[in-house]
Structures are given as structure tokens and as C-alpha cells.
Amino acid sequence: MTQAHETLKTGRVAPGRRPQAGDWDLANAYLKRILTARVYDVAIESPLDPMPGLSRRLGNRVLLKREDLQPVFSFKLRGGYNKMSALSEEQRGRGVIAASAGNHAQGVALAARRLGMRAVIVMPRTTPDIKVEAVKGFGARAVLHGDNYDEAKEHAFELMDKHGYTMIPPYDDTDVIAGQGTVGMEILRQHQDRLDAIFVPIGGGGLIAGVAAYVKAVRPEIRVVGVEPRDAASMQAALAAGERVILEQVGLFVDGCSVKQAGEETFRLVRRFVDEVITADDDEVCAAVADIFRDERALAEPAGALALAGLKRYATERGLGDQTLVAIHSGANVNFDRLGHITERVHLGEHHEALLAVTIPERPGSFRGFIEIIGDRRSITEFNYRYADPHQAHIFVGVQLGDEGERERDELVARLRAGGYAVEDLTGNEMAKTHVRHMVGGRAPGVDDEVLFRFEFPERPGALFRFLKRIGRRWNISLFHYRNHGAAYGHVLVGMQVPERERDLCRQRLDEVGYTYVDESANPAYRFFLSAHNTG
């Protein structure tokens, strides 16, 4: 019986594997290194916080290790400081160098300041200013070189050879791994009761290598599960191949864990001490960011929420119940401009939104009939349509789902098809989620007598149905654009074919609906990009 089958049958996490005879010496060697690691000159013992809201939803006790509360908002300073504190006086005098575009850079910079050492950090020219300024703020010299991490790393080695600096690697080093392993030491000290599994994010593997070595030396019955981005699963690929592999390309969203090749020492330790490596996709990571905010009022970077995304997937797919599960929140250095993307994808990651392409007849009243089938108790999260054909209307619609998301989506699709509508489920379609939803629109040749109104709809179930019911079947809707962005009022753009002689009546009907609206028919943006008769 496989571990997954055993979990589904019992609702419990299968016990973690114990080190083999030849592994105990390695585990104990790292245990000694971790117990003697020098990290607390700069690091705090981060709290292990309960997540009550998520625990109720999952039916398990979920605990979050808050490494986002470190002075550099990431666990990375543990390994960097432990490595640098072990340098000789001669090495300290020459200074250190590192290549990084993120958390490792800030950890090395802070450690160098505390140890009175000179530090040079080589960063790609594409590094956000906030991270460059953070490195400078700790007193390190930031060198911008190349367009990606590999080019920055190559330049860092050139500077190391030229000036005699000591390179501080981000993960593939015994002292760095031992420093990161203190996270595992703290978890076991903070929670001495039954603990079923610890979920750890994986980039190059330094954090999980240290955590797993410590846990397996002290409490081997605890399962250690690594979590990688689905589009950057270099450790999972290495385990499958039995050797380290280089991925051709990796995704960039979970940038703190997007590594093309796992480290040599970290791979050796993961093979021996990690029970399993799983993956999570970008939408699931976005949903985990939201979970952390709801329970902790803390904002995670994508890599920081990766372990929790894996925990949720693992617990749900394997039917866990009444288990104690820990996820490591590894960092909070999120780029502010990513927040819009994260919030856009949260409901998809939670399986609480369906995205559908639906074909309906092109005639007055069709929208109303479509909404009646969906039901006024279910919120429409998105509704995009532009007239394109005299016989058929193609709409892009988002529908809010409940806790049984995938089952509800299947039932909704079946109900629409039974009502005679052609439906295509686009929920998992990356092009649709990223691009097409924003591109529905444009000019509509043959649309005459069009007027355009911009509305504010109250964000509550039934608001759209109320509008369509009041408009009735008299005028054809030629354009509709709406997306729920979490505000109290939704912004809606509606185009209708209304003959000149009926426009006063149309406005009277709109007034009766009671929603705030503005006539945008003369707006230059409409004339240039949407109107069938461009007068711009």
C-alpha cells in the first residue's frame, strides 16, 4: 500500500521514514553542527503560530513557522551568518561576496554589518529597487550586473578571484545548511506534542536539508515534505532521475524558489532524509498568501507561502483529518507590484471561482435567461462580452463557488449545458486567465444606435439579475464588462443598442434600477477603441 493510499484509508499521515544504518552518522554530524550554529547574534527564535481559520477549514491543526519576522524578513540570514562567523580573521579582513537578487543578499549584508566585514552583493540589473536599497541600507556594496541571476553569479566569481573575497553561497554549503537547520530545531522545541508532518519550501534545498537532517536525528517519526513550484521542480526532477538535473527553464512567479538545479550537498541530504517532495502551482500559492493574511494579518512573498500551499494540497488530496501539520513561512519580501496579480488569482487557487466561455443567442433577453439558470444566490465575479455576430454571443464569465468548488463547477457546467448553452470550462486555462479575460472587447462593426453607460453595482448576489430584469428585453446589450475586485461597489461598463427616440425611456429605466451611472457615449476612449463608428 502506498503512502498516499494509506493516508486516504486512515486519514492520518504515514509515519516518516527512519534513517538507514549508514545515514545515522550523517544525521548526527549535522545535528552537532545545528546545535552549535551561531545564528542568534542576528536571528530571533521565530514564533510557531496556530492558524485557527485554516485549521477549521481543513479539519487539521495547522501551525505556521514565522520566519517572515526575522530582521531581513526571511530565514536566509541564519545560514549566511553561521557561515560568515566561521571565517578566519584573514578571510574576514578580505571581505565577502555573494550573488543574489533577493533574501540571501539582505542576509549576507546584515551579517557583514554585525561582524564588521566588508560585503559586496552582485545583483542582476532587473532587481527591484526596494531590494537594492535594502542591501545598501545594511552597509553592503551593491553591484548591478547582467540581466539574470546566472550572469550576476558569474560576475561575482570574477570579482572574487580578482579581489580575494570569500564567496557566501546561498544554500549548497555545510555551514549554511546548519544555520538553516536551526529552524527545525526551534519547531521541535516549540511543539513537543504529537507532530505529524513539516512542510518546507525548496529552492536550492538549503532550508529543507538542514531541517530534515535535524528532525530525522531527533524525531524520525515526523514526516518531512518538501514543496517546490510546479514550474521549477528541480529537486523533484533530481530525485526521479537519481542525480541532479538542470531544468531548461523555470517559472518566475515564485522567484525565491525558482532554481534550475538543486545543490550537490542539499540533494545528498534530501535523498536520505526527506520523505517526499510535492509541488504547488501559482494559483495555489496565491491562495496560501491569502490564508496567511486572513489568519496572521501578515503578507507573504510567493516563496514564503509555498510550503503552506503544499500543505493544503496534501491535506485535501489525501483526506487528512485531526493531524498536526507545520508549514514554514520562509519570507515576506514581496514586490508591491505583484499584489494585484496575487489577489486576482486567489479564488482560482482556492477553487472558489469558475471561469467559463458560454455561447448564448444574440437577441434581447438572452443575458437575463442565462443569469436565471446560474441563479441569483450565486455571485457573478466577472462578465465580459462584446457583440461580434448577429446570431451568437460569446461571453467570458466568472462564477463564485462554495467550499465544494470543483464539484460545484461541474454541476454548474452540466446545468448550463442542459439549458441548451455551449460551455467551455476555462478555469485551468493559463492564457484565458492571464490574457484573454482582459482582451474581450474592441470594435463591433454593424452595431448601430449604441450608447455606453458606466455603472456602480453593489457587490452582492442578485445585483446583476436586478439590473437585467429591469432593462427587460426591449434593448440588445452589445457590450458588458465587469470584474469583482473586492470593493463595496463593482464598476460595470454596459453598451446597449437604443434608438435615439427611446433614449429618454432607457434612462428612465436605468434611474428606476437605483444604481449610480454615467453616460460615457462621448468618452474619447470609447470613440477610439470601442465604437463601431470611430469619430476620434
C-alpha positions as CSV (number, residue, x, y, z in Angstrom):
1,M,0.0,0.0,0.0
2,T,1.4,3.4,-1.0
3,Q,1.7,6.2,1.5
4,A,-1.0,8.1,-0.4
5,H,-3.4,5.1,-0.3
6,E,-2.6,4.6,3.4
7,T,-3.4,8.2,4.2
8,L,-6.7,8.2,2.3
9,K,-7.7,5.0,4.1
10,T,-6.8,6.1,7.6
11,G,-7.0,9.9,7.4
12,R,-3.5,10.1,9.0
13,V,-0.1,11.0,7.8
14,A,2.0,7.8,7.4
15,P,5.0,7.9,9.8
16,G,8.2,9.4,8.5
17,R,10.9,7.1,7.4
18,R,13.8,6.5,9.8
19,P,17.4,7.0,8.6
20,Q,19.1,3.8,7.3
21,A,22.1,2.4,9.1
22,G,24.5,4.4,7.0
23,D,22.6,7.6,7.5
24,W,22.8,7.9,11.2
25,D,26.4,9.2,11.2
26,L,25.5,11.9,8.7
27,A,22.4,12.9,10.6
28,N,24.3,13.1,13.9
29,A,27.1,15.1,12.3
30,Y,24.6,17.7,11.1
31,L,22.8,17.5,14.5
32,K,26.0,18.7,16.2
33,R,26.6,21.4,13.6
34,I,23.0,22.7,14.0
35,L,23.1,22.6,17.9
36,T,26.3,24.7,17.8
37,A,25.3,27.0,14.9
38,R,25.8,30.7,15.6
39,V,22.6,32.4,14.4
40,Y,21.2,34.2,17.4
41,D,23.5,37.1,17.2
42,V,21.3,38.3,14.3
43,A,18.3,36.0,14.2
44,I,15.3,35.7,16.5
45,E,13.6,32.4,17.6
46,S,10.6,33.0,15.4
47,P,7.2,32.0,16.7
48,L,5.2,28.9,15.8
49,D,1.7,30.4,15.3
50,P,-1.6,28.5,15.1
51,M,-3.8,29.2,12.1
52,P,-7.3,28.8,13.5
53,G,-9.2,29.8,10.4
54,L,-7.4,27.4,8.0
55,S,-7.3,24.7,10.7
56,R,-11.1,24.7,10.8
57,R,-11.5,24.6,7.0
58,L,-9.0,21.8,6.6
59,G,-10.1,19.8,9.7
60,N,-6.4,19.6,10.9
61,R,-4.3,21.6,13.3
62,V,-2.1,23.9,11.1
63,L,0.9,25.8,12.6
64,L,2.9,28.4,10.8
65,K,6.7,28.9,11.5
66,R,7.0,32.7,11.1
67,E,10.5,33.2,9.5
68,D,9.0,36.4,7.9
69,L,9.5,38.1,11.3
70,Q,13.4,37.9,11.0
71,P,15.2,41.2,10.8
72,V,15.5,40.8,7.0
73,F,12.0,39.2,6.7
74,S,13.4,35.9,5.7
75,F,15.2,32.8,7.2
76,K,18.2,33.4,4.9
77,L,20.3,35.4,7.5
78,R,20.6,32.2,9.6
79,G,22.8,30.3,7.1
80,G,24.7,33.4,5.9
81,Y,25.6,34.5,9.4
82,N,26.6,31.0,10.5
83,K,28.9,30.7,7.5
84,M,30.5,34.1,7.9
85,S,31.0,33.7,11.7
86,A,33.2,30.7,11.0
87,L,35.6,32.6,8.7
88,S,39.2,33.1,9.7
89,E,40.5,36.6,10.6
90,E,42.3,36.7,7.3
91,Q,39.1,35.9,5.4
92,R,37.1,38.4,7.3
93,G,39.7,41.1,6.5
94,R,39.4,40.5,2.8
95,G,35.6,40.7,2.9
96,V,32.8,38.5,1.4
97,I,30.8,38.5,-1.8
98,A,27.5,36.9,-2.8
99,A,25.3,36.8,-5.8
100,S,21.6,37.2,-5.2
101,A,18.5,39.1,-6.3
102,G,16.6,38.7,-3.0
103,N,16.7,37.4,0.5
104,H,20.2,35.9,0.6
105,A,21.6,39.3,-0.4
106,Q,20.0,41.0,2.6
107,G,21.0,38.2,5.0
108,V,24.7,38.5,3.9
109,A,24.6,42.3,4.1
110,L,23.2,42.3,7.6
111,A,25.6,39.6,8.8
112,A,28.5,41.5,7.4
113,R,27.5,44.6,9.3
114,R,27.2,42.7,12.6
115,L,30.6,41.1,12.1
116,G,32.3,44.3,10.9
117,M,33.1,42.9,7.5
118,R,33.0,44.4,4.0
119,A,30.4,42.8,1.8
120,V,29.8,43.1,-2.0
121,I,26.5,41.8,-3.4
122,V,26.2,41.3,-7.1
123,M,22.6,41.6,-8.3
124,P,21.0,41.4,-11.8
125,R,20.1,44.8,-13.3
126,T,16.5,43.7,-13.2
127,T,16.4,43.5,-9.4
128,P,13.7,45.7,-7.9
129,D,14.9,49.0,-6.4
130,I,13.4,48.1,-3.0
131,K,15.8,45.1,-2.7
132,V,18.9,47.1,-3.9
133,E,18.2,49.8,-1.4
134,A,17.7,47.3,1.4
135,V,21.2,45.8,0.7
136,K,22.7,49.3,0.7
137,G,20.9,50.1,3.9
138,F,22.8,47.4,5.7
139,G,26.1,48.9,4.5
140,A,26.9,46.5,1.7
141,R,28.1,47.5,-1.7
142,A,25.5,46.6,-4.4
143,V,26.9,45.8,-7.9
144,L,24.3,45.6,-10.6
145,H,25.4,43.3,-13.4
146,G,23.7,41.1,-16.0
147,D,20.1,40.5,-16.8
148,N,19.6,37.4,-14.7
149,Y,21.0,35.5,-11.7
150,D,23.4,33.3,-13.7
151,E,25.1,36.4,-15.2
152,A,25.3,38.1,-11.8
153,K,26.8,34.9,-10.3
154,E,29.4,34.6,-13.0
155,H,30.5,38.2,-12.4
156,A,30.6,37.6,-8.6
157,F,33.1,34.8,-9.1
158,E,35.2,37.1,-11.3
159,L,35.3,39.7,-8.6
160,M,36.1,37.0,-6.0
161,D,39.1,35.9,-8.0
162,K,40.2,39.5,-8.6
163,H,39.9,40.8,-5.0
164,G,40.3,37.7,-2.9
165,Y,36.7,37.9,-1.4
166,T,35.2,34.8,0.2
167,M,32.1,33.6,-1.6
168,I,29.0,33.1,0.6
169,P,26.8,30.6,-1.2
170,P,23.0,30.7,-0.8
171,Y,22.4,27.1,0.0
172,D,25.0,24.5,-1.1
173,D,27.4,24.7,1.9
174,T,27.5,22.7,5.2
175,D,27.7,25.8,7.4
176,V,24.8,27.5,5.6
177,I,22.7,24.3,5.8
178,A,23.4,24.0,9.5
179,G,22.3,27.6,10.1
180,Q,19.1,27.0,8.2
181,G,18.6,23.8,10.2
182,T,18.1,25.8,13.4
183,V,14.5,26.4,12.1
184,G,13.8,22.7,12.5
185,M,15.4,22.7,16.0
186,E,13.1,25.5,17.0
187,I,10.0,23.8,15.7
188,L,10.6,20.6,17.7
189,R,11.4,22.6,20.8
190,Q,8.3,24.8,20.5
191,H,6.0,21.9,19.8
192,Q,6.8,18.8,21.8
193,D,3.4,17.1,21.4
194,R,2.5,14.9,18.5
195,L,3.6,16.4,15.2
196,D,2.7,14.6,12.0
197,A,4.4,16.5,9.2
198,I,6.5,19.5,8.5
199,F,6.2,21.2,5.1
200,V,9.3,23.1,3.8
201,P,9.8,25.2,0.7
202,I,12.5,24.1,-1.7
203,G,14.6,26.4,-3.9
204,G,18.2,25.1,-3.9
205,G,17.5,23.0,-0.9
206,G,19.4,24.5,2.0
207,L,16.5,25.0,4.3
208,I,14.9,21.6,3.8
209,A,18.3,19.8,4.0
210,G,19.0,21.4,7.4
211,V,15.5,20.9,8.8
212,A,15.3,17.3,7.6
213,A,18.7,16.3,9.0
214,Y,17.8,17.7,12.4
215,V,14.3,16.2,12.5
216,K,15.4,12.7,11.4
217,A,18.2,12.7,14.0
218,V,15.8,13.7,16.9
219,R,12.2,12.6,15.9
220,P,12.4,10.5,12.8
221,E,8.7,9.6,13.0
222,I,7.8,13.1,11.9
223,R,7.3,13.3,8.1
224,V,9.3,15.9,6.3
225,V,7.7,17.0,3.0
226,G,9.3,19.4,0.6
227,V,7.3,21.7,-1.6
228,E,8.5,23.2,-5.0
229,P,6.9,25.4,-7.5
230,R,5.3,23.3,-10.2
231,D,7.2,25.1,-12.9
232,A,10.6,25.0,-11.0
233,A,10.7,21.5,-9.5
234,S,14.4,20.8,-9.8
235,M,14.7,18.7,-6.7
236,Q,11.8,16.5,-7.6
237,A,13.3,16.0,-11.0
238,A,16.6,15.1,-9.5
239,L,15.0,12.6,-7.1
240,A,13.2,11.0,-10.1
241,A,16.4,10.8,-12.1
242,G,18.6,9.7,-9.3
243,E,21.0,12.5,-10.0
244,R,21.0,16.3,-10.2
245,V,19.5,17.7,-13.4
246,I,19.3,21.1,-14.9
247,L,15.9,22.4,-15.9
248,E,15.8,24.1,-19.3
249,Q,13.7,26.9,-17.8
250,V,11.9,27.8,-14.6
251,G,8.9,30.0,-13.8
252,L,9.5,33.4,-12.3
253,F,6.5,34.0,-10.0
254,V,7.8,32.0,-7.0
255,D,11.1,33.7,-7.6
256,G,12.6,32.8,-4.2
257,C,12.4,29.1,-5.1
258,S,12.9,29.2,-8.8
259,V,16.2,27.3,-9.2
260,K,17.2,25.3,-12.3
261,Q,19.5,22.9,-10.4
262,A,19.4,21.6,-6.8
263,G,22.6,21.9,-4.8
264,E,25.0,19.0,-4.6
265,E,25.1,18.7,-0.8
266,T,21.5,19.6,-0.4
267,F,20.5,16.8,-2.9
268,R,22.5,14.3,-0.9
269,L,20.7,15.2,2.3
270,V,17.3,15.3,0.7
271,R,17.7,11.9,-0.8
272,R,18.5,10.5,2.7
273,F,16.2,12.4,5.0
274,V,13.2,13.9,3.2
275,D,10.1,11.7,2.9
276,E,8.5,13.3,-0.1
277,V,8.7,16.3,-2.5
278,I,5.5,17.7,-3.9
279,T,4.6,20.7,-6.0
280,A,2.1,23.6,-5.9
281,D,1.0,25.8,-8.8
282,D,1.0,29.6,-8.8
283,D,-2.8,29.9,-8.1
284,E,-2.4,27.7,-5.1
285,V,0.4,29.8,-3.8
286,C,-1.7,33.0,-4.2
287,A,-4.5,31.3,-2.2
288,A,-1.9,30.5,0.5
289,V,-0.8,34.1,0.6
290,A,-4.5,35.0,1.3
291,D,-4.7,32.3,4.0
292,I,-1.7,33.7,5.8
293,F,-3.1,37.2,5.7
294,R,-6.5,36.1,7.0
295,D,-5.1,34.2,10.0
296,E,-1.9,36.2,10.7
297,R,-2.5,39.6,9.1
298,A,0.9,39.1,7.5
299,L,1.8,39.4,3.9
300,A,3.9,36.6,2.4
301,E,6.1,36.6,-0.7
302,P,5.2,33.8,-3.1
303,A,8.1,31.6,-1.9
304,G,7.0,32.4,1.7
305,A,3.6,30.9,1.1
306,L,4.8,27.9,-0.9
307,A,5.0,25.4,1.9
308,L,1.5,26.2,3.1
309,A,0.2,25.8,-0.4
310,G,1.7,22.3,-0.5
311,L,0.3,21.5,3.0
312,K,-3.2,22.4,1.8
313,R,-2.9,20.3,-1.3
314,Y,-1.5,17.4,0.6
315,A,-4.2,17.5,3.4
316,T,-7.0,17.8,0.9
317,E,-6.0,15.3,-1.7
318,R,-5.1,12.6,0.9
319,G,-8.1,13.2,3.2
320,L,-6.2,14.1,6.3
321,G,-8.2,14.7,9.5
322,D,-7.2,15.7,13.0
323,Q,-3.5,15.9,12.2
324,T,-0.9,18.4,13.4
325,L,0.9,20.0,10.4
326,V,3.5,22.7,10.3
327,A,4.4,24.9,7.3
328,I,7.4,27.2,7.2
329,H,6.6,30.8,6.2
330,S,10.0,31.5,4.7
331,G,9.8,35.2,3.8
332,A,7.9,38.4,3.3
333,N,9.9,40.3,0.7
334,V,7.1,40.6,-1.8
335,N,7.3,43.1,-4.6
336,F,4.4,45.5,-4.1
337,D,3.5,45.4,-7.8
338,R,2.8,41.7,-7.5
339,L,-0.1,42.2,-5.1
340,G,-2.6,42.8,-7.9
341,H,-1.7,39.5,-9.6
342,I,-1.9,37.7,-6.3
343,T,-5.4,38.9,-5.4
344,E,-6.6,38.3,-9.0
345,R,-5.7,34.6,-8.7
346,V,-6.7,33.8,-5.1
347,H,-10.2,32.5,-5.8
348,L,-8.9,30.3,-8.6
349,G,-6.3,28.9,-6.3
350,E,-8.9,28.1,-3.7
351,H,-11.2,26.5,-6.4
352,H,-13.8,29.1,-5.4
353,E,-14.2,30.5,-8.9
354,A,-15.1,29.0,-12.2
355,L,-14.2,30.7,-15.5
356,L,-16.4,29.7,-18.4
357,A,-16.8,30.6,-22.1
358,V,-20.5,30.4,-22.8
359,T,-22.3,30.8,-26.2
360,I,-25.8,32.3,-26.0
361,P,-28.3,33.5,-28.6
362,E,-27.7,37.1,-29.8
363,R,-31.0,38.6,-29.0
364,P,-32.6,40.8,-26.3
365,G,-33.2,39.0,-23.1
366,S,-30.5,36.3,-23.6
367,F,-28.4,37.6,-20.8
368,R,-31.3,37.5,-18.4
369,G,-32.1,33.9,-19.3
370,F,-28.5,32.9,-18.8
371,I,-28.4,34.6,-15.3
372,E,-31.6,32.9,-14.3
373,I,-30.0,29.4,-14.9
374,I,-27.0,30.4,-12.8
375,G,-29.3,31.6,-10.0
376,D,-29.4,34.8,-8.1
377,R,-27.8,33.2,-5.0
378,R,-24.5,32.7,-6.8
379,S,-22.3,35.8,-7.3
380,I,-21.0,36.6,-10.7
381,T,-17.3,37.6,-10.3
382,E,-16.7,38.5,-13.9
383,F,-18.8,39.1,-17.1
384,N,-17.1,40.2,-20.3
385,Y,-18.8,40.4,-23.7
386,R,-18.7,42.3,-26.9
387,Y,-21.0,42.0,-29.9
388,A,-19.4,40.1,-32.7
389,D,-22.0,38.0,-34.5
390,P,-25.7,38.7,-35.3
391,H,-26.7,35.1,-34.3
392,Q,-24.5,34.1,-31.3
393,A,-23.0,35.9,-28.3
394,H,-19.8,34.6,-26.7
395,I,-19.3,35.6,-23.1
396,F,-16.5,35.2,-20.7
397,V,-18.0,34.7,-17.2
398,G,-16.6,34.1,-13.7
399,V,-18.9,32.5,-11.1
400,Q,-18.2,32.3,-7.4
401,L,-18.2,28.8,-6.0
402,G,-18.5,27.5,-2.4
403,D,-16.4,25.1,-0.3
404,E,-17.0,22.1,-2.7
405,G,-15.6,24.1,-5.6
406,E,-14.7,21.6,-8.2
407,R,-17.9,19.6,-7.7
408,E,-20.0,22.8,-7.8
409,R,-18.2,23.8,-11.0
410,D,-19.0,20.5,-12.7
411,E,-22.7,20.8,-11.6
412,L,-22.9,24.4,-12.9
413,V,-21.5,23.4,-16.3
414,A,-23.9,20.4,-16.5
415,R,-26.8,22.7,-15.7
416,L,-25.9,25.2,-18.3
417,R,-25.5,22.6,-21.0
418,A,-28.8,21.1,-20.0
419,G,-30.3,24.5,-20.6
420,G,-29.0,24.5,-24.2
421,Y,-25.9,26.5,-23.8
422,A,-22.5,25.6,-25.3
423,V,-20.0,25.8,-22.4
424,E,-16.2,25.6,-22.3
425,D,-14.5,25.4,-18.9
426,L,-11.5,27.8,-18.9
427,T,-10.8,27.7,-15.2
428,G,-7.4,26.0,-15.7
429,N,-6.6,27.7,-19.0
430,E,-3.5,29.9,-18.3
431,M,-3.9,32.0,-21.5
432,A,-7.5,32.8,-20.6
433,K,-6.7,33.7,-17.0
434,T,-3.7,35.9,-17.9
435,H,-4.7,37.5,-21.2
436,V,-8.0,36.7,-22.8
437,R,-10.1,37.9,-19.9
438,H,-8.6,41.4,-20.4
439,M,-9.0,41.4,-24.2
440,V,-12.7,40.7,-24.6
441,G,-13.9,43.8,-26.4
442,G,-12.9,46.0,-29.3
443,R,-15.0,47.4,-32.2
444,A,-18.2,45.8,-33.3
445,P,-19.0,46.6,-36.9
446,G,-22.7,46.6,-37.6
447,V,-23.7,47.8,-34.1
448,D,-25.9,50.8,-34.6
449,D,-27.6,53.1,-32.1
450,E,-25.1,52.1,-29.4
451,V,-25.0,54.0,-26.1
452,L,-22.4,53.3,-23.4
453,F,-23.0,53.6,-19.6
454,R,-20.6,53.2,-16.7
455,F,-22.3,51.8,-13.5
456,E,-21.5,51.2,-9.9
457,F,-23.2,47.9,-8.9
458,P,-23.4,46.9,-5.2
459,E,-21.3,43.8,-4.6
460,R,-24.0,41.4,-3.6
461,P,-25.7,38.3,-5.1
462,G,-28.5,39.3,-7.4
463,A,-27.3,42.8,-8.3
464,L,-26.7,41.8,-11.9
465,F,-30.0,40.0,-12.2
466,R,-31.9,43.0,-10.8
467,F,-30.3,45.2,-13.5
468,L,-31.1,42.8,-16.4
469,K,-34.7,42.3,-15.1
470,R,-35.4,46.0,-15.1
471,I,-33.9,46.6,-18.5
472,G,-36.1,43.8,-19.8
473,R,-36.0,42.5,-23.4
474,R,-36.5,45.8,-25.2
475,W,-32.9,46.7,-26.0
476,N,-30.0,44.5,-27.0
477,I,-26.9,44.5,-24.8
478,S,-23.9,44.9,-27.2
479,L,-21.1,45.3,-24.6
480,F,-20.7,44.2,-21.0
481,H,-17.5,44.4,-18.9
482,Y,-17.4,43.7,-15.1
483,R,-14.9,42.2,-12.7
484,N,-15.3,41.9,-8.9
485,H,-12.2,43.5,-7.3
486,G,-13.3,43.2,-3.7
487,A,-14.7,46.7,-3.2
488,A,-18.1,47.5,-1.9
489,Y,-19.2,48.5,-5.4
490,G,-18.3,46.9,-8.7
491,H,-17.5,49.0,-11.7
492,V,-19.5,47.9,-14.8
493,L,-19.4,49.1,-18.4
494,V,-22.5,48.4,-20.4
495,G,-23.3,49.1,-24.1
496,M,-26.9,48.9,-25.4
497,Q,-28.5,49.4,-28.8
498,V,-31.1,52.1,-28.1
499,P,-32.7,54.1,-30.9
500,E,-32.5,57.9,-30.5
501,R,-36.2,58.1,-29.9
502,E,-36.1,55.7,-27.0
503,R,-33.1,57.1,-25.0
504,D,-35.2,59.0,-22.6
505,L,-37.1,55.9,-21.8
506,C,-33.9,54.0,-21.4
507,R,-32.5,56.5,-18.9
508,Q,-35.8,56.3,-17.0
509,R,-35.5,52.6,-16.7
510,L,-31.9,53.0,-15.5
511,D,-32.9,55.5,-12.9
512,E,-35.5,53.0,-11.6
513,V,-32.8,50.4,-11.0
514,G,-31.2,52.7,-8.5
515,Y,-27.6,52.2,-9.4
516,T,-25.2,55.2,-9.9
517,Y,-24.4,55.5,-13.6
518,V,-22.7,57.9,-16.1
519,D,-23.4,58.2,-19.8
520,E,-19.9,57.5,-21.5
521,S,-21.1,57.6,-25.1
522,A,-19.0,60.7,-25.8
523,N,-15.9,59.5,-23.9
524,P,-12.8,59.6,-26.3
525,A,-11.6,56.2,-25.0
526,Y,-14.9,54.7,-26.3
527,R,-14.7,56.5,-29.6
528,F,-11.1,55.4,-30.2
529,F,-11.2,51.8,-29.2
530,L,-14.8,50.5,-28.9
531,S,-17.3,52.4,-31.0
532,A,-18.3,51.0,-34.3
533,H,-18.2,54.5,-35.8
534,N,-14.8,56.0,-34.8
535,T,-15.1,59.7,-34.5
536,G,-11.8,60.2,-32.8
